[in-house]
Amino acid sequence: MDVYTFRTSSLFDLEKNDEELRTNLDLLEKAKEVAQLRQANRAQQVSQYYNQRV
């Protein structure tokens, strides 16, 4: 059921919306990569700390 009001129909651009969604997905993938690298780095630091103490 597509009901458009003046407020939403005049400001909504389907092509721009699709472009913004793709950009958000790209940024999300980049954020995931950064988080994975940080997690791997932290795991390595903890491992080195532990191995120094054993």
Phi, psi and omega in degrees: 000108181259106177242117181253135173259169179301319183297316183276324184286328182281336184258344186272126177238113186300317180295317179294322178298315178298319179297317179295321178297318177297319178298317179297321178294320177297317179293324178295317178299318179297318179296322177297317179299315180298317180296320179295320178295318178297319181295317179295320179297315180295319179298321178294319179297316179296319179297315178297319178299313181297315182293332176290329184275340184273000000 
